[in-house]
Amino acid sequence: MEAKKIKVLMIHPEENRSKYDFKGIIENECLDHEYVAAVLDRDKYEVGFWDGKIEDVSCKKRIEEFGPDVAFIAGRDFQEE
Protein backbone atom coordinates (compact mmCIF):
# COMPACT_ATOMS: atom_id res chain seq x y z
CA MET A 1 0.00 0.00 0.00
CA GLU A 2 1.33 3.43 -0.99
CA ALA A 3 1.69 6.04 1.75
CA LYS A 4 -0.43 9.18 1.60
CA LYS A 5 1.38 12.09 -0.02
CA ILE A 6 1.92 15.11 2.21
CA LYS A 7 0.14 18.12 0.70
CA VAL A 8 1.96 21.47 0.76
CA LEU A 9 0.27 24.72 -0.26
CA MET A 10 2.63 27.45 -1.48
CA ILE A 11 1.15 30.87 -0.61
CA HIS A 12 2.16 34.26 -2.06
CA PRO A 13 0.33 36.80 0.12
CA GLU A 14 -1.55 39.61 -1.54
CA GLU A 15 -0.22 43.09 -0.89
CA ASN A 16 -2.26 46.21 -0.38
CA ARG A 17 -0.96 48.51 -3.12
CA SER A 18 -3.28 51.35 -2.12
CA LYS A 19 -1.13 51.86 0.99
CA TYR A 20 2.07 52.52 -0.94
CA ASP A 21 3.35 54.88 -3.61
CA PHE A 22 5.23 52.53 -5.93
CA LYS A 23 6.97 55.25 -7.97
CA GLY A 24 10.66 54.39 -8.06
CA ILE A 25 10.11 50.93 -6.57
CA ILE A 26 11.16 47.73 -8.29
CA GLU A 27 9.13 44.67 -7.38
CA ASN A 28 11.20 41.50 -7.32
CA GLU A 29 9.31 38.27 -7.76
CA CYS A 30 10.56 35.91 -5.08
CA LEU A 31 11.54 32.50 -6.34
CA ASP A 32 11.28 30.79 -2.93
CA HIS A 33 8.10 29.01 -3.94
CA GLU A 34 9.48 27.72 -7.20
CA TYR A 35 12.68 26.36 -5.62
CA VAL A 36 10.89 24.73 -2.69
CA ALA A 37 8.10 23.35 -4.90
CA ALA A 38 10.62 21.76 -7.28
CA VAL A 39 12.33 19.90 -4.43
CA LEU A 40 9.01 18.86 -2.87
CA ASP A 41 7.72 17.61 -6.22
CA ARG A 42 10.92 15.67 -6.78
CA ASP A 43 10.47 14.08 -3.36
CA LYS A 44 6.88 13.08 -4.20
CA TYR A 45 4.96 15.67 -2.16
CA GLU A 46 1.70 17.03 -3.57
CA VAL A 47 2.18 20.75 -4.16
CA GLY A 48 -0.48 23.43 -4.69
CA PHE A 49 -0.21 27.18 -5.20
CA TRP A 50 -2.18 30.29 -4.23
CA ASP A 51 -0.99 33.72 -5.42
CA GLY A 52 -2.93 36.63 -3.95
CA LYS A 53 -1.85 38.89 -6.78
CA ILE A 54 -3.70 36.91 -9.45
CA GLU A 55 -6.17 34.49 -7.83
CA ASP A 56 -9.93 34.82 -8.21
CA VAL A 57 -10.60 32.81 -5.04
CA SER A 58 -9.65 33.72 -1.47
CA CYS A 59 -6.74 32.08 0.29
CA LYS A 60 -9.18 30.60 2.81
CA LYS A 61 -11.19 29.00 -0.02
CA ARG A 62 -8.04 27.55 -1.62
CA ILE A 63 -6.96 26.08 1.72
CA GLU A 64 -10.39 24.50 2.18
CA GLU A 65 -10.35 23.07 -1.37
CA PHE A 66 -6.77 21.77 -1.36
CA GLY A 67 -6.65 20.64 2.30
CA PRO A 68 -2.90 21.06 2.84
CA ASP A 69 -0.97 19.40 5.65
CA VAL A 70 1.55 22.27 5.54
CA ALA A 71 1.56 25.83 4.16
CA PHE A 72 4.69 27.63 2.92
CA ILE A 73 4.23 31.41 2.95
CA ALA A 74 6.70 33.89 1.46
CA GLY A 75 6.25 37.47 0.31
CA ARG A 76 7.74 39.68 -2.34
CA ASP A 77 10.79 41.89 -2.08
CA PHE A 78 10.76 45.58 -2.92
CA GLN A 79 13.74 47.83 -3.52
CA GLU A 80 14.18 51.45 -4.48
CA GLU A 81 15.69 52.34 -7.84
Contacts in CASP RR format, 6 or more apart in sequence:
PFRMAT RR
TARGET T0000
AUTHOR 0000-0000-0000
METHOD contacts of the structure
MODEL  1
MEAKKIKVLMIHPEENRSKYDFKGIIENECLDHEYVAAVLDRDKYEVGFW
DGKIEDVSCKKRIEEFGPDVAFIAGRDFQEE
5 44 0 8 1.000
5 45 0 8 1.000
5 46 0 8 1.000
6 45 0 8 1.000
6 46 0 8 1.000
6 69 0 8 1.000
6 70 0 8 1.000
7 45 0 8 1.000
7 46 0 8 1.000
7 47 0 8 1.000
7 48 0 8 1.000
7 66 0 8 1.000
7 67 0 8 1.000
7 68 0 8 1.000
7 69 0 8 1.000
7 70 0 8 1.000
8 37 0 8 1.000
8 40 0 8 1.000
8 45 0 8 1.000
8 46 0 8 1.000
8 47 0 8 1.000
8 48 0 8 1.000
8 68 0 8 1.000
8 69 0 8 1.000
8 70 0 8 1.000
8 71 0 8 1.000
8 72 0 8 1.000
9 47 0 8 1.000
9 48 0 8 1.000
9 49 0 8 1.000
9 50 0 8 1.000
9 62 0 8 1.000
9 63 0 8 1.000
9 66 0 8 1.000
9 67 0 8 1.000
9 68 0 8 1.000
9 70 0 8 1.000
9 71 0 8 1.000
9 72 0 8 1.000
10 33 0 8 1.000
10 36 0 8 1.000
10 37 0 8 1.000
10 47 0 8 1.000
10 48 0 8 1.000
10 49 0 8 1.000
10 50 0 8 1.000
10 71 0 8 1.000
10 72 0 8 1.000
11 49 0 8 1.000
11 50 0 8 1.000
11 59 0 8 1.000
11 71 0 8 1.000
11 72 0 8 1.000
11 73 0 8 1.000
11 74 0 8 1.000
12 30 0 8 1.000
12 33 0 8 1.000
12 49 0 8 1.000
12 50 0 8 1.000
12 51 0 8 1.000
12 52 0 8 1.000
12 53 0 8 1.000
12 74 0 8 1.000
12 75 0 8 1.000
12 76 0 8 1.000
13 52 0 8 1.000
13 59 0 8 1.000
13 73 0 8 1.000
13 75 0 8 1.000
14 52 0 8 1.000
14 53 0 8 1.000
14 59 0 8 1.000
15 53 0 8 1.000
15 76 0 8 1.000
24 80 0 8 1.000
24 81 0 8 1.000
25 78 0 8 1.000
25 79 0 8 1.000
25 80 0 8 1.000
25 81 0 8 1.000
26 78 0 8 1.000
26 79 0 8 1.000
26 80 0 8 1.000
26 81 0 8 1.000
27 76 0 8 1.000
27 77 0 8 1.000
27 78 0 8 1.000
28 76 0 8 1.000
28 77 0 8 1.000
28 78 0 8 1.000
28 79 0 8 1.000
29 76 0 8 1.000
30 74 0 8 1.000
30 75 0 8 1.000
30 76 0 8 1.000
30 77 0 8 1.000
32 72 0 8 1.000
32 74 0 8 1.000
32 75 0 8 1.000
33 49 0 8 1.000
33 72 0 8 1.000
33 74 0 8 1.000
36 72 0 8 1.000
37 47 0 8 1.000
37 48 0 8 1.000
37 49 0 8 1.000
40 47 0 8 1.000
41 47 0 8 1.000
48 66 0 8 1.000
48 68 0 8 1.000
50 57 0 8 1.000
50 59 0 8 1.000
50 62 0 8 1.000
50 63 0 8 1.000
52 59 0 8 1.000
55 62 0 8 1.000
57 65 0 8 1.000
63 71 0 8 1.000
END
